[in-house]
Amino acid sequence: MTTQNISRPTDIVRQILILLASPLIWIFSSLGIFLDSARSPADFSDLSVNLLVPQTTAFSIWLPIFIGILAYGIVQALPSNRTNELYRKSGEWVAAGLWGVAAWGLVTAYAPDNIVEILATLIFLPTMVALVMGMVTLWQGRTSLSTLEKWLVLAPVSLIAGWCSIAVFVGLNGLVWKFVEPLGWNITATALSILGLALWWAIYVLRQKALNVVYALPIVWGLGFLALRHFSQDGDLYLGSAAVIGMIAVIFAATLRGKTSPQIR
């Protein structure tokens, strides 16, 4: 038996942390729906004017993400995966990311109004990076995964990493606008700048780290509902158009072959 196949205390800790976090991200993100004492996601969104918040239907993507992460939590916790090097390397990142999402849920539910957006952003930025790193690690080692593992492990982590990759910039836009509004900045120009940053990040990950269409899917989904919001009554034509252009750019980035590896099969 090689040293790689010997179980370490950190392996069990990693599996337990992910298994616990898998349902907690769902529970903590939904506290405001069930408890009067907690701030709801809608209430959190209403704390600032934010032109990058998509139509409400966009957030329905959390249901398959939550279900997928539950499946991932169970699969990675199997004894047979305890000493698996791919689960080890990716699991450390995913565990950090999932607990970051859980912490974000608690903060957005209970933190005071005057600091909640700053705290949420400070938590969400490293959380998103950790989830993307976990996704990239799984992607790079996907040849060692079975077909079932690709859909129960790689796909759910890709979905949550993709959604957080766009959502973190939505939250950042609301926070930035609070600081720049007194300076006389233009609200549309500010939102377009943040949206451009979000698109740069998504395309960078796709072209340089993981040519993964599952990662791109929630980003395109969010941009689609952002476009619908702004093409409806009282929307902003510039932001609606930018969202459509962004969708096209992300689709091309996720499908055009380059120096990254083939897509998930």
Buried (B, 14 or more C-beta within 10 A) or exposed (E): EEEEEEEEEEBEEBBEBBBBBBBBBBEBBBBBEEEEEBBBBEBBBEBBEBBBBBBEEBBEBBEBBBEBBBBBBEBBBEEEBBBBEBBBBBBBBBBBBBBBBBBBBBBBBBBEEEEBBBBBBBBBBEBBBBBBBBBBBBBBBBEEBEEEBBBBBBBBBBBBBBBBBBBBBBBBBBBBBBEBBEEEBEBBEBBBBBBEEBBEBBBEBBBEBBBBBBBBBBBBBBBBBBBBBBBEEEBBEBBBBBBBBBBEBBBEBBEEEEEBBEBBE
